[in-house]
């Protein structure tokens, strides 16, 4: 199910929600004076890519693998989370970006990002394609 919610006056989040309300992919749009200033691509399988349009800076994190979590011993096992020491490679970054857009099945929204569409245009498009939901 494709959903969206508003997170204050300057943020729109779109996401694909699957079984048991699990979020598989999401885009978190941050606007400043109507212009897209920051965008976060979330992929539950791969990680997160963050793009700051003001500084042109791209950062991100990849999810820690089961192998890394178990690497020392089973007594040291912990639940996986952000691998904060890891580097986001260009290959993984591109995979996250394309996976999120493919999962949302929405090439138009990527075009709107590329064209620097206004916040009102994003909201008009998103409200027609996605179901409004409460933030959980």
ABEGO torsion letter per residue (X at the ends): XBBBBBBEAABBBBBBBBBGGBBABBBBBBBBGGBBABBBBBBAAAEBBBBBAAAGBBBEBBBBBAAAAAAABAAABBBBBBBAABBBBAAAAAAAAAAAAAAAGBAAAAAAAAAGBBAAAAAAAAAAABBBBBBX
